[in-house]
Every structure is written in structure tokens, then in C-alpha cells.
């Protein structure tokens, strides 16, 4: 099995955020949660709990964001 990019999910005090996902993205999120649960042995009752660590991982690996954040500048979006 391929190693997933996410590891165990930290239990942290959440901030409530409401988003709408396309149905296919939600289905993929549920599949990812199932795969991650099998890989880590950690039960994931709600796939929505993966959104925050996925966003954090995305931002941590976005070089343009890291450069701007280090300089205290807003990032320029594409488009």
C-alpha cells in the first residue's frame, strides 16, 4: 500500500468553519479517511476531520506561500 501524506490526526481545539464540497470530493474524502484509518489504526468517524490537516499540509508544502508568509506579505494568487 502507498504511504499516505497524512499521519495521525491531532486532537486540538477546533474553530468552526462551514464549507460546501462537491459530491465527488466528499466521496474521495470518505475513501481517504477509510484508507488512513486502515494505515494508522486510528478510527476516523467523520471524514471532515481530515480537511484541516490536509489544508495545513498543502500550505506547508506551498513554496510561494512559505516565502510570502516568512516575509509577512500576502501571497499573489494565480488567475
C-alpha positions as CSV (number, residue, x, y, z in Angstrom):
1,X,0.0,0.0,0.0
2,X,1.2,3.5,-0.8
3,X,2.2,5.8,2.1
4,X,-0.4,8.5,2.6
5,X,0.7,12.1,3.1
6,X,-1.3,12.5,6.3
7,X,-0.5,10.8,9.6
8,X,-2.4,10.5,12.8
9,X,-4.9,13.4,13.4
10,X,-4.0,15.6,16.4
11,X,-6.8,16.3,18.9
12,X,-6.9,20.1,19.0
13,X,-9.5,22.7,19.9
14,X,-11.3,23.4,16.6
15,X,-12.5,26.6,15.1
16,X,-15.9,26.2,13.3
17,X,-15.8,26.7,9.6
18,X,-18.6,25.7,7.1
19,X,-17.7,24.8,3.6
20,X,-19.6,23.1,0.7
21,X,-17.8,20.3,-1.2
22,X,-18.8,18.8,-4.5
23,X,-20.2,15.3,-4.1
24,X,-17.2,13.7,-5.8
25,X,-14.8,15.5,-3.5
26,X,-16.7,14.3,-0.4
27,X,-16.7,10.7,-1.7
28,X,-13.0,10.9,-2.2
29,X,-12.6,12.4,1.3
30,X,-14.5,9.5,2.7
31,X,-12.4,6.9,0.8
32,X,-9.2,8.7,2.0
33,X,-10.5,8.6,5.6
34,X,-11.1,4.9,5.3
35,X,-7.6,4.3,3.9
36,X,-6.0,6.5,6.5
37,X,-7.9,4.6,9.3
38,X,-6.5,1.3,8.0
39,X,-3.0,2.7,7.6
40,X,-2.8,4.3,11.1
41,X,-5.2,2.1,13.0
42,X,-6.9,5.3,14.2
43,X,-10.7,5.3,13.8
44,X,-11.9,8.3,11.8
45,X,-15.6,8.7,12.4
46,X,-16.0,11.9,10.4
47,X,-14.1,12.4,7.1
48,X,-14.5,16.2,7.6
49,X,-11.8,16.0,10.3
50,X,-9.3,15.4,7.6
51,X,-9.9,18.8,5.9
52,X,-7.8,20.8,8.4
53,X,-4.7,18.6,8.4
54,X,-5.0,18.4,4.6
55,X,-5.1,22.2,4.3
56,X,-2.2,22.5,6.7
57,X,-0.2,20.0,4.7
58,X,-1.0,21.8,1.5
59,X,0.1,25.2,2.9
60,X,3.2,23.8,4.5
61,X,4.3,22.4,1.1
62,X,3.4,25.5,-1.0
63,X,6.7,27.2,-1.6
64,X,5.2,30.5,-2.7
65,X,3.0,30.7,0.4
66,X,6.0,29.9,2.6
67,X,8.1,32.7,1.1
68,X,5.3,35.3,1.5
69,X,4.5,34.1,5.0
70,X,8.1,34.4,6.0
71,X,8.2,38.0,4.7
72,X,4.9,38.9,6.1
73,X,3.5,39.6,2.7
74,X,0.2,38.5,1.2
75,X,0.6,35.8,-1.5
76,X,-0.4,36.6,-5.1
77,X,-3.0,34.1,-6.3
78,X,-2.9,32.6,-9.8
79,X,-5.7,33.8,-12.1
